[in-house]
Amino acid sequence: MIVIGGGPAGSCAATLLARAGRTVRVLERERFPRFHVGESLLPYNAAIFDELGVTATLREAGFPIKRGAQFHLGNGSKGTGFVFASGRFTRHTEAFQVERARFDEILLRHAARCGAQVEEGVEVERVDADAEGVSVRMKDGTVHRGRMVIDASGRGNLTGSQEGLRVMNPKLKKLAVFGHYEGVQVDPGTKGGDTVIIRQEDHWFWLIPLRLDADGTGKVSVGAIVERDDFSRAGATAEAFLDQRILASPPVRDRLAKARRVSPVHVTSDFSYRNSKLWSARCVRVGDAAGFIDPIFSSGVFLAMFSARAAVGAVETALKAGTDGSAEFAAYASRVQTAMTIYQEMVDGFYTTPFMELFLEPRAKWDLAAAVNAVLAGELEGGWKLRWRMKLFFLLVRLQARFPLVPRVSFAPVA
């Protein structure tokens, strides 16, 4: 078996395959550790970490514990918080906040210890399948043979790009500008590890604690998600642009009042896309090589590992049956597309005002808030008890657009 990419999806797949007794080669373009965005995990990663046998190592790394998420309007007029442990349908209630350079390296080294052959600093050029297996051609001309390929190449989307499968979401032409800051004010007690989202009218901020210090501050990832065109029109450097947005947002500015930036300011775009097909002959795509929705609900790493685990199940079934994987991969694609659609609907809603009006007024009635809480934690297969509640929630969002079921919100500055 060949796995392209050593990020969370690739490492997860490689570990599971190696533990199943398969010969696995991981081909990773970069050398770890390396910087990567996507620092906030979901509670439902926990079951996967347990299956991989890496939970104890992650706890020993000292990553902050995330027990919930907060959402606030940028003018400070309204906000709410979701505590995973209070969710009636939420089976896993804690997650890690991670610096991806350390986290990804832990997973990749764990895959190697489990028996995967890991090669770093090597770049795949193309993948070709035949009746007997796959040929993976490297940039240096080397060709590796395997029975099947799991493409975990991330947003590079190797086989999807090779086959012209990437479909961008025309509604989400976003761009992230972000960096790491020391001395950021964090909430006291168990809320210190919360992801904090600040919603402005035309953009939003994330604040993700990466380290919690005894003085009530910490190292925090701070990012602004803006329209690509707004960033281009500003004509400013990434550093100046981020500074301007922070100063114009009182909740963010206040938390960063005594902070200093300790990393370069990074810019990344092309957030939202999906491949029109998640598998090809003897090849299955996982993680960001299947698609990426948006960073708002921190679903990226969870969907990457969720899809990797599902892909390994499909691969194992196909290998044992001696097939090329077509039927197994089609079932895999249906399962993963359903999971991605759940978050796509949440993301599309987040960028509308009626959604935010209901989202910021969680009610216990019919356990709708509990259903939303479970989805935010990573519950994707909770059955009908969640599906009907989420359908009702989005029906109410549509009604809110016409009738004020809950109070309207304003993004205007508060006097």
C-alpha positions in Angstrom: 0.0 0.0 0.0 1.1 3.5 -0.8 -0.1 6.6 1.1 0.6 10.0 -0.4 1.1 12.6 2.3 2.1 12.4 6.0 -0.4 14.8 7.6 -3.1 13.6 10.0 -5.1 11.8 7.3 -2.0 10.1 5.9 -0.6 9.2 9.2 -3.9 7.8 10.4 -4.3 5.6 7.3 -0.7 4.4 7.5 -0.9 3.5 11.2 -4.2 1.5 10.7 -2.8 -0.3 7.7 0.5 -1.1 9.3 -1.4 -2.4 12.4 -3.5 -4.6 10.1 -0.3 -6.2 8.9 0.0 -4.4 5.5 3.2 -3.2 4.0 2.8 0.6 3.9 5.0 3.3 2.2 4.2 6.9 3.2 5.5 9.5 0.6 5.6 13.0 2.2 6.8 16.1 0.2 8.0 18.1 3.3 10.2 17.3 6.2 8.6 17.3 9.6 8.2 19.2 11.8 6.7 21.8 9.5 4.2 24.7 10.1 0.5 24.1 9.3 -2.8 25.8 9.9 -5.7 24.0 11.5 -4.9 23.9 15.2 -8.3 23.3 16.8 -9.5 19.7 17.0 -12.9 18.2 17.7 -13.9 15.9 20.6 -14.7 13.1 18.3 -11.0 12.8 17.3 -10.7 11.1 20.7 -12.0 7.7 19.5 -9.6 7.8 16.5 -6.7 8.6 18.7 -7.6 5.7 21.0 -7.8 3.4 18.0 -4.4 4.5 16.8 -2.9 4.0 20.2 -1.6 7.6 20.4 -3.8 9.2 23.1 -1.3 8.9 25.9 1.5 10.5 23.8 -0.8 13.4 22.9 -1.6 14.0 26.6 2.0 13.9 27.5 2.7 16.6 24.9 0.8 19.0 27.2 -1.6 20.4 24.6 -4.4 22.6 26.0 -7.7 20.9 26.5 -10.7 22.3 24.6 -14.0 21.8 26.4 -16.1 24.1 24.4 -16.4 26.9 21.8 -17.5 30.5 22.1 -19.2 32.7 19.5 -19.4 36.5 19.9 -20.5 39.4 17.8 -17.7 41.8 17.0 -19.4 44.7 18.7 -19.6 42.8 22.0 -23.4 43.0 22.1 -24.1 39.3 22.2 -22.4 36.0 22.5 -22.9 32.4 23.5 -20.9 29.3 24.4 -21.2 25.6 23.8 -19.8 23.3 26.4 -19.4 19.8 24.9 -20.0 18.0 28.2 -23.5 19.6 28.5 -24.6 18.2 25.1 -27.2 15.4 25.5 -26.2 13.7 22.3 -22.4 14.3 22.6 -20.5 11.1 23.4 -17.0 12.7 23.4 -16.6 15.9 25.4 -12.9 17.1 25.2 -10.5 17.9 22.4 -6.9 19.1 22.1 -5.8 22.5 20.8 -2.5 21.8 19.0 0.4 23.4 17.3 0.3 21.4 14.1 4.0 21.2 13.7 4.3 19.1 16.9 1.0 17.3 16.5 1.5 16.2 13.0 5.0 15.0 13.7 3.7 13.0 16.7 1.2 11.2 14.4 3.8 10.6 11.6 6.5 9.2 14.0 3.8 7.0 15.6 2.9 5.6 12.1 6.6 4.8 11.6 6.8 3.1 15.0 3.8 1.0 14.0 5.6 -0.3 11.0 4.9 2.2 8.2 7.9 3.1 6.0 8.0 6.9 6.0 9.9 8.8 3.3 10.1 12.6 3.8 11.3 15.3 1.3 10.1 13.3 -1.7 7.5 14.6 -4.2 5.0 12.5 -6.2 4.5 13.6 -9.8 1.6 11.4 -10.9 -0.4 8.2 -10.2 -1.4 5.6 -12.8 -3.5 2.5 -12.2 -3.6 -0.8 -14.1 -5.2 -4.2 -13.7 -2.6 -5.3 -11.2 -2.0 -2.2 -9.1 -0.8 1.3 -9.2 2.4 3.1 -10.3 3.4 6.2 -8.3 6.0 8.2 -10.2 8.2 10.6 -8.2 9.6 13.9 -9.4 13.1 12.3 -9.4 11.9 9.6 -11.8 11.6 6.8 -9.2 8.5 4.6 -9.6 6.9 2.9 -6.7 4.4 0.0 -7.2 1.5 -0.8 -4.8 -1.8 -2.6 -4.9 -3.7 0.6 -4.1 -3.1 4.2 -3.2 -4.6 6.4 -0.5 -4.2 10.0 -1.6 -3.8 12.2 1.5 -1.9 14.9 -0.3 -3.9 17.7 1.4 -4.9 20.8 -0.6 -2.3 19.9 -3.1 -4.9 17.4 -4.1 -2.6 15.4 -6.3 -4.8 12.8 -7.9 -7.8 15.1 -7.9 -5.8 17.8 -9.7 -4.4 15.2 -12.1 -7.9 14.2 -13.0 -9.4 17.7 -13.0 -11.9 16.9 -10.2 -11.5 20.0 -8.0 -14.8 22.0 -7.8 -14.5 25.3 -6.0 -17.4 26.7 -3.9 -18.3 30.0 -5.7 -20.0 31.3 -2.5 -16.9 31.0 -0.3 -14.1 33.0 -1.9 -12.3 33.4 1.4 -8.8 34.1 2.6 -7.2 33.6 6.0 -4.6 36.0 7.5 -3.2 34.6 10.7 -0.3 34.4 13.1 0.7 33.3 16.6 0.7 35.7 19.6 2.2 35.4 23.1 0.6 37.1 26.1 -3.0 37.0 24.8 -5.6 37.2 27.6 -7.5 33.9 27.9 -10.6 33.0 29.9 -10.2 31.7 33.5 -10.8 28.1 34.5 -12.1 25.4 32.2 -12.9 28.0 29.5 -9.3 28.8 29.0 -8.9 26.3 26.3 -12.0 27.3 24.4 -11.9 28.3 20.7 -13.2 31.8 20.5 -14.9 33.0 17.3 -15.6 36.8 16.8 -18.1 37.4 14.1 -18.1 40.7 12.3 -20.5 41.6 9.5 -18.2 40.8 6.6 -15.4 38.8 8.3 -14.6 36.8 11.4 -11.7 36.0 13.8 -10.6 32.8 15.4 -8.6 32.7 18.6 -7.2 29.3 19.4 -5.2 28.8 22.6 -2.0 26.8 21.9 -0.5 27.2 25.4 -2.0 28.3 28.7 0.2 30.2 31.1 -0.2 30.6 34.9 -0.7 34.4 34.6 -4.0 34.1 32.7 -2.5 34.6 29.3 -1.2 32.2 26.7 0.1 31.6 23.3 -2.8 31.9 20.9 -3.4 31.4 17.1 -5.2 34.5 15.9 -6.7 34.6 12.4 -9.0 36.7 10.3 -11.2 35.2 7.6 -12.0 37.8 4.9 -13.1 38.0 1.4 -10.2 37.6 -1.0 -11.3 40.7 -2.9 -11.2 42.7 0.3 -7.7 41.7 1.0 -6.6 42.6 -2.5 -8.3 46.0 -2.4 -6.6 46.9 0.9 -3.2 46.9 -0.8 -1.5 46.4 2.5 1.0 43.8 3.7 -0.3 40.8 5.5 1.0 42.1 8.7 -0.5 45.6 8.3 -3.8 44.1 7.2 -4.1 41.8 10.2 -3.1 44.6 12.6 -5.8 46.9 11.1 -8.5 44.2 11.5 -7.5 43.5 15.1 -7.6 47.2 16.0 -11.0 47.5 14.5 -12.5 44.7 16.5 -12.8 45.6 20.2 -13.1 42.0 21.6 -10.0 40.9 19.7 -8.1 44.1 20.4 -8.8 43.8 24.1 -7.6 40.2 24.4 -4.4 41.2 22.5 -3.8 44.5 24.4 -0.5 43.2 25.9 0.3 40.6 23.4 3.2 40.3 20.9 3.3 38.4 17.6 5.8 35.5 17.7 5.4 34.1 14.2 5.3 35.4 10.7 1.8 36.4 9.4 0.6 33.7 7.0 -1.9 34.0 4.2 -3.8 31.1 2.8 -6.8 31.0 0.4 -8.9 28.6 -1.7 -10.7 27.3 1.4 -13.8 25.7 0.1 -13.7 23.0 -2.6 -14.6 19.4 -3.1 -13.5 16.8 -5.6 -16.4 15.7 -7.8 -15.3 12.1 -7.2 -13.5 10.8 -4.1 -12.1 7.7 -5.7 -10.6 6.4 -9.0 -9.3 3.1 -10.1 -7.3 1.6 -7.1 -7.1 5.1 -5.5 -9.1 6.7 -2.7 -8.9 10.3 -1.7 -9.0 11.4 2.0 -8.8 14.5 4.1 -8.2 17.8 2.2 -7.5 15.7 -0.9 -11.2 14.8 -0.8 -12.3 18.4 -0.1 -12.1 21.2 2.4 -15.2 23.1 3.7 -14.1 26.1 5.8 -12.2 26.6 9.1 -15.1 28.0 11.0 -16.2 24.9 12.9 -12.7 23.3 13.2 -13.8 20.3 11.2 -10.7 19.9 9.0 -8.5 17.5 11.1 -11.5 15.5 12.3 -12.8 15.0 8.7 -9.3 14.1 7.6 -8.9 11.3 10.1 -12.6 10.3 9.9 -12.2 9.8 6.1 -8.8 8.1 6.5 -10.3 5.5 8.9 -13.2 4.9 6.6 -10.9 4.6 3.6 -8.8 2.0 5.3 -11.9 0.0 6.0 -12.8 0.1 2.4 -9.2 -0.8 1.3 -9.1 -3.7 3.7 -12.4 -5.1 2.5 -11.2 -4.8 -1.2 -7.8 -6.4 -0.6 -9.4 -9.3 1.2 -11.9 -9.8 -1.6 -9.3 -9.4 -4.3 -11.2 -6.6 -6.0 -10.0 -3.3 -7.4 -12.0 -1.4 -4.7 -14.6 0.2 -6.9 -17.6 -1.0 -5.0 -16.0 -0.4 -1.6 -14.7 3.0 -2.6 -18.2 4.1 -3.8 -19.6 3.2 -0.5 -16.8 5.1 1.2 -17.4 8.2 -0.9 -21.1 8.2 0.0 -20.3 8.1 3.7 -17.7 10.9 3.5 -19.8 13.1 1.2 -22.6 12.9 3.7 -20.3 13.9 6.5 -18.9 16.8 4.5 -22.4 18.0 3.6 -23.4 18.2 7.3 -20.6 20.8 7.9 -21.2 22.5 4.5 -24.7 23.3 5.6 -23.5 24.7 8.9 -20.8 26.8 7.2 -23.2 28.2 4.6 -25.5 29.1 7.5 -22.8 30.8 9.5 -22.2 33.4 6.8 -25.9 34.5 7.0 -27.5 36.8 9.6 -30.6 34.6 10.3 -28.4 31.7 11.2 -26.3 33.8 13.6 -29.5 35.2 15.2 -30.7 31.7 16.1 -27.3 30.3 16.8 -26.6 33.0 19.4 -30.0 32.3 21.1 -29.7 28.5 21.9 -32.9 27.1 23.4 -33.5 23.9 25.2 -36.8 23.3 23.4 -36.8 20.0 21.5 -33.1 19.6 22.3 -32.2 21.6 19.3 -29.2 23.2 21.0 -28.0 19.8 22.1 -28.2 18.6 18.5 -26.1 21.6 17.3 -23.7 20.9 20.2 -23.2 17.3 19.1 -22.5 18.3 15.5 -20.0 20.9 16.7 -18.2 18.2 18.7 -18.0 15.9 15.6 -21.1 13.7 15.9 -21.8 12.8 12.2 -23.5 9.5 12.6 -26.0 10.1 15.4 -29.0 8.7 13.5 -32.5 10.1 13.1 -32.6 11.7 16.6 -30.0 14.2 15.4 -31.1 14.5 11.7 -34.6 15.6 12.4 -33.5 18.1 14.9 -30.9 19.6 12.6 -33.5 19.7 9.8 -35.9 21.6 12.1 -33.1 24.0 13.1 -32.4 24.9 9.5 -36.1 25.3 8.9 -36.2 27.8 11.7 -33.3 29.6 10.2 -35.2 30.0 7.0 -38.2 31.2 8.9 -36.0 33.6 10.8 -35.1 35.3 7.5 -38.8 36.4 7.2 -40.1 36.5 10.7 -38.2 37.5 13.9 -38.5 34.2 15.9 -35.6 35.5 18.0 -34.3 39.1 18.3 -32.5 40.5 15.4 -28.8 41.3 15.7 -26.7 44.2 14.6 -23.1 44.3 13.7 -22.9 48.1 14.1 -20.6 49.5 16.8 -22.2 49.9 20.2 -22.1 53.4 21.5 
